[in-house]
Amino acid sequence: MAFLDNSGDIILDAVLTDTGRLALAKGNGTFKISQFIFSDDEINYGLYNKNHPSGSAYYDLDILQTPIFEAFTNNASTVKYPLLTNQRTDLLYLPSLLINTDSVGGKPYFSSYNLYLVGADRATSTYVQETYALDGVKYISNQNPIRLDQGINSTATDPTITLQMTQNDLYETQYLIELDSKLLSLTDKNGVTTQASFIDDDGMATYSVGAGTNTNFVTSMKSVPSLNPDSDNEITPILGTRGSKLEFKLNTTPNIQTSTYLFTNLGGETDAAFGTALYQNASLVFYYIDTYIKVTGIKTGVSNNVPVRIIKKKT
C-alpha cells in the first residue's frame, strides 16, 4: 500500500481488481466495467477551516491536498467508508450499523477484549463446559447469533416508528458479509448453512443475505411502543428510529477443527488472555487467530467490522 501525492494536480488513479483482470484476460470481447466504488477513507473533514485568513478558496485546501491511497488491485482490500448518492434533499441523518452486544445475540461477545470468541472444535467446547453446536463447533458462552442493528443513531429521531414505515429508502434489506473462507463459514441464526455468493483468489468469501434469500438473516426491529415507552423489549444500541437487524452464526472450517497449521502461521498462543474465571486454569495454553467479519448494507452503504477470535485448546 502507498500514498499518492495530492499537493499538485488532481490525480485519477484507477486499476482493475484481480477479478477484473481475470475477465479482461479471457479476451473474448465480453469484458465490460460495470461496477466501481468511491470512498473517502483518508479524508479528515475536521480540516475544513472557514476562518482561513486567505479567504473561501482556502477553506478546504488542506482537505484537497491530503495524500490519498493508491487504488487497490487486491479485491479483498475493501474500503471502510464508501460514498453513495441520494437524491433526497430533506435528509438530516443517515443510518448507522452497530454491533449489538447487549441483546441475546450479544452473548458470545467477550467484553474484556472487545471481540467475539469462537471455539475451534469439540475439545475446546468441552473444556468450557458448553453445549455442542453443529459439527462440534460453537460459540463460547452460548450458541447465540452475532447481531448488528441498523437505524438512525440519534435521539433527535423518533424510536416509536421504523424506517420501514417512514423512510423505506433508508431501511436496509440486503447485506454483504465478507469473511476468510480458510477460517470460517456462515450460517443463519438457526445454524442452517448458506452458500457463499463467490470466493475470490485470496480465499475471501462474500455472502449476500436478506430479502429474497434466507429470511432468518434479516428481520425488522420492533419500534418502541408510543403509549408505553418503558415497555420496550428490543434491546438495541440504536438511539432513534429503528431499521433492520442482521443475525448470523459462524462455523469453523475442517482445517481449523483438525489442524494447528493455520493457528501457528496466522495466529499465536496465549496462556492467560481470557482470565481464570472463564477457563478455570490460567496455565492452560490456547491457540488463537484474530480475524474480522465485514458487513455492508447494499442499499445504504453502511458498514461495520465484527472482531472475532478463534480459539483452540492446545493438547
C-alpha positions in Angstrom: 0.0 0.0 0.0 1.2 3.5 -0.8 0.0 7.1 -0.9 -0.3 9.4 -3.9 1.0 13.0 -3.6 -2.1 15.1 -3.9 -0.5 18.5 -3.3 -0.4 19.5 -7.0 -2.6 18.4 -9.9 -5.6 16.3 -9.2 -4.8 12.6 -10.0 -7.2 9.9 -11.0 -5.8 6.5 -10.1 -7.9 3.6 -11.4 -6.9 0.0 -11.6 -8.6 -3.3 -12.3 -9.1 -5.7 -9.4 -8.0 -9.4 -9.6 -11.5 -10.3 -10.8 -11.4 -7.5 -13.4 -8.0 -8.6 -14.8 -9.2 -12.2 -15.0 -12.2 -11.1 -17.0 -10.0 -9.0 -19.3 -7.6 -11.8 -19.8 -10.3 -14.0 -21.3 -10.0 -11.9 -24.4 -13.4 -12.8 -25.7 -14.8 -9.3 -26.1 -17.2 -9.6 -23.1 -15.1 -7.5 -20.7 -17.1 -4.5 -19.5 -16.6 -2.3 -16.5 -20.0 -2.4 -14.7 -19.0 -1.7 -11.1 -16.7 0.7 -9.3 -16.6 2.4 -5.9 -15.5 5.7 -4.4 -14.6 6.3 -0.8 -13.2 9.0 1.5 -11.3 6.8 3.9 -8.3 9.1 4.0 -10.2 12.4 4.5 -10.4 14.3 7.8 -13.3 16.8 7.3 -12.2 18.5 10.6 -9.5 20.2 8.5 -12.2 22.4 6.8 -11.3 25.9 8.0 -14.0 28.5 7.3 -11.8 31.1 9.2 -8.8 30.8 6.9 -7.3 34.3 6.6 -6.8 33.9 2.8 -10.5 33.6 2.1 -13.0 31.0 0.9 -10.8 29.5 -1.8 -8.6 28.1 1.0 -11.3 26.8 3.4 -10.9 23.2 2.1 -7.4 23.4 0.7 -5.9 21.1 3.4 -8.6 18.5 2.6 -8.0 18.7 -1.1 -4.2 18.2 -0.6 -4.5 15.3 1.7 -2.4 12.3 0.4 -4.7 9.5 -0.8 -4.3 5.8 -1.1 -3.3 4.2 -4.4 -6.1 2.3 -5.9 -6.3 -1.3 -4.6 -5.6 -4.1 -7.0 -6.4 -6.6 -4.3 -10.2 -7.0 -4.3 -10.0 -8.3 -0.7 -8.9 -4.9 0.4 -12.3 -3.2 0.7 -12.9 0.4 1.6 -14.3 1.3 5.0 -16.3 4.4 4.0 -17.9 4.0 0.6 -19.6 7.1 -0.9 -23.2 6.9 -2.0 -25.6 9.2 -3.8 -29.0 10.1 -2.5 -31.3 12.4 -4.5 -33.3 13.5 -1.4 -32.7 17.0 -0.1 -34.6 16.5 3.2 -32.2 14.1 4.9 -30.9 15.2 8.3 -29.5 11.8 9.3 -28.1 8.8 7.6 -28.5 5.3 9.1 -25.7 3.5 11.1 -24.9 -0.1 11.5 -23.9 -1.0 15.1 -22.8 -4.3 16.7 -25.4 -5.2 19.4 -23.5 -6.7 22.3 -26.4 -6.3 24.9 -29.1 -8.5 23.4 -29.4 -12.2 23.4 -27.3 -12.1 20.2 -24.5 -10.4 22.1 -23.9 -13.3 24.5 -20.8 -14.6 22.6 -19.2 -11.2 22.9 -16.2 -11.1 25.3 -16.2 -7.6 26.6 -12.8 -7.8 28.3 -11.2 -7.9 24.8 -14.0 -6.3 22.7 -14.4 -9.3 20.4 -16.4 -12.4 19.8 -15.0 -15.8 20.8 -15.5 -18.8 18.6 -14.5 -22.3 19.7 -12.5 -24.1 17.0 -13.5 -27.7 17.8 -15.3 -30.1 20.2 -12.4 -30.3 22.6 -12.4 -26.6 23.1 -16.1 -26.5 23.6 -15.9 -29.4 26.1 -13.3 -27.6 28.2 -15.5 -24.6 28.7 -18.5 -26.9 29.6 -20.9 -25.7 27.0 -23.4 -27.5 24.8 -22.1 -28.7 21.4 -23.2 -27.0 18.3 -23.4 -28.1 14.7 -20.3 -30.2 13.8 -18.9 -29.7 17.2 -18.3 -26.0 16.6 -19.8 -23.5 18.9 -19.6 -20.0 20.4 -18.1 -19.6 23.9 -20.9 -18.7 26.4 -23.9 -19.8 24.3 -24.9 -20.8 20.8 -26.4 -17.4 20.1 -26.1 -15.4 16.9 -24.0 -12.4 16.3 -26.3 -9.4 15.8 -25.9 -6.0 14.1 -28.6 -3.3 14.2 -29.4 -0.7 11.6 -31.1 2.6 12.1 -30.8 6.3 12.9 -28.5 6.5 15.9 -29.8 9.9 17.2 -32.2 10.8 20.0 -33.5 13.6 17.7 -35.4 10.9 15.7 -38.5 9.0 16.8 -37.9 5.4 18.1 -41.7 4.7 18.1 -41.6 4.4 14.3 -39.4 2.4 12.0 -37.5 3.3 8.8 -39.6 0.7 7.1 -42.7 2.7 7.8 -41.4 6.2 7.1 -38.2 6.2 5.0 -38.1 2.9 3.2 -35.2 4.0 1.1 -33.1 4.1 4.3 -34.3 0.7 5.5 -31.6 -1.9 4.8 -32.9 -5.2 3.4 -29.8 -6.8 1.9 -26.3 -7.2 3.4 -22.9 -8.4 2.1 -21.0 -10.5 4.7 -17.3 -11.0 3.9 -15.0 -13.4 5.8 -11.9 -15.5 5.3 -13.1 -18.9 4.0 -9.9 -20.6 5.2 -11.1 -20.0 8.7 -14.9 -19.7 8.8 -18.2 -20.3 7.1 -21.6 -18.7 7.5 -24.9 -20.0 8.9 -28.2 -18.2 9.6 -29.3 -17.6 13.2 -30.8 -21.1 13.3 -27.5 -22.8 12.3 -28.5 -23.6 8.7 -25.5 -23.4 6.4 -25.7 -21.0 3.5 -23.6 -20.9 0.3 -21.2 -18.0 -0.5 -22.0 -15.9 -3.5 -18.4 -16.1 -4.6 -14.9 -16.8 -3.2 -12.1 -14.8 -4.6 -8.5 -15.8 -5.4 -7.4 -14.8 -1.8 -10.0 -17.1 -0.2 -12.2 -14.2 0.9 -15.9 -15.4 0.7 -18.7 -13.0 0.1 -22.3 -13.9 1.2 -25.3 -11.9 0.1 -28.2 -12.3 2.6 -31.5 -10.6 3.2 -34.7 -10.0 1.2 -35.3 -12.7 -1.4 -32.9 -15.2 0.3 -33.0 -16.8 3.7 -35.3 -14.6 5.9 -33.6 -15.9 9.0 -30.7 -13.4 8.4 -32.5 -10.1 8.2 -35.7 -9.0 10.1 -37.2 -5.7 11.2 -36.5 -4.3 14.6 -39.5 -3.5 16.8 -40.3 0.1 17.4 -40.7 1.5 20.9 -44.5 1.4 21.9 -45.6 5.1 21.8 -48.1 4.7 24.6 -45.7 3.0 27.0 -42.1 3.6 26.1 -40.9 1.8 29.2 -42.3 -1.5 27.8 -39.7 -1.5 25.0 -38.2 -5.0 24.9 -36.0 -4.6 21.9 -32.5 -4.0 23.4 -30.5 -2.1 20.8 -27.7 0.4 20.6 -29.7 2.4 18.0 -30.9 5.5 19.8 -33.6 6.7 17.4 -35.7 5.4 14.5 -35.0 1.7 14.0 -34.4 -0.3 10.9 -33.4 -3.9 10.3 -31.4 -6.3 12.3 -28.9 -8.8 10.9 -28.2 -12.1 12.8 -25.8 -14.8 11.8 -23.6 -17.6 13.2 -20.2 -18.9 12.3 -18.8 -22.4 11.7 -15.1 -23.1 11.7 -13.6 -24.9 8.7 -12.2 -28.5 8.8 -8.6 -27.2 8.7 -9.3 -25.1 11.9 -11.1 -28.0 13.6 -8.5 -30.7 12.9 -5.2 -28.9 12.5 -3.0 -26.3 14.2 -1.2 -25.3 11.0 -3.2 -22.1 10.4 -3.0 -21.2 14.1 0.8 -21.4 14.1 1.1 -19.5 10.8 -1.7 -16.9 11.1 -2.1 -16.6 14.9 -0.3 -17.4 18.1 -0.6 -18.9 21.6 -1.8 -17.5 24.9 -1.9 -18.9 28.4 -3.9 -16.2 30.3 -5.6 -13.9 27.8 -9.1 -14.9 28.8 -8.9 -15.0 32.6 -9.3 -17.8 35.1 -13.0 -17.1 35.7 -13.9 -18.4 32.3 -11.2 -21.0 31.7 -10.6 -22.1 35.3 -6.9 -22.8 34.6 -4.7 -19.8 33.6 -1.8 -22.1 32.8 -3.7 -23.9 30.0 -2.5 -22.8 26.6 -4.8 -21.9 23.7 -4.0 -21.3 20.1 -5.8 -18.3 18.6 -6.4 -16.5 15.4 -7.8 -13.0 15.2 -9.9 -12.0 12.2 -12.8 -9.7 11.1 -16.2 -10.2 9.5 -17.0 -7.2 7.3 -20.7 -6.4 7.0 -22.0 -3.9 4.4 -25.5 -2.7 3.6 -26.1 -2.9 -0.1 -28.8 -0.2 -0.3 -27.4 2.3 2.3 -23.7 1.6 2.2 -23.4 1.4 6.0 -20.7 -1.0 7.2 -19.1 -2.4 10.3 -16.3 -4.8 11.1 -17.0 -7.6 13.6 -13.9 -8.7 15.5 -13.6 -12.4 16.0 -11.0 -14.5 17.9 -11.0 -18.3 17.1 -9.5 -20.3 20.0 -8.3 -23.9 20.1 -7.3 -25.8 23.2 -3.7 -26.9 23.0 -3.4 -30.6 23.8 
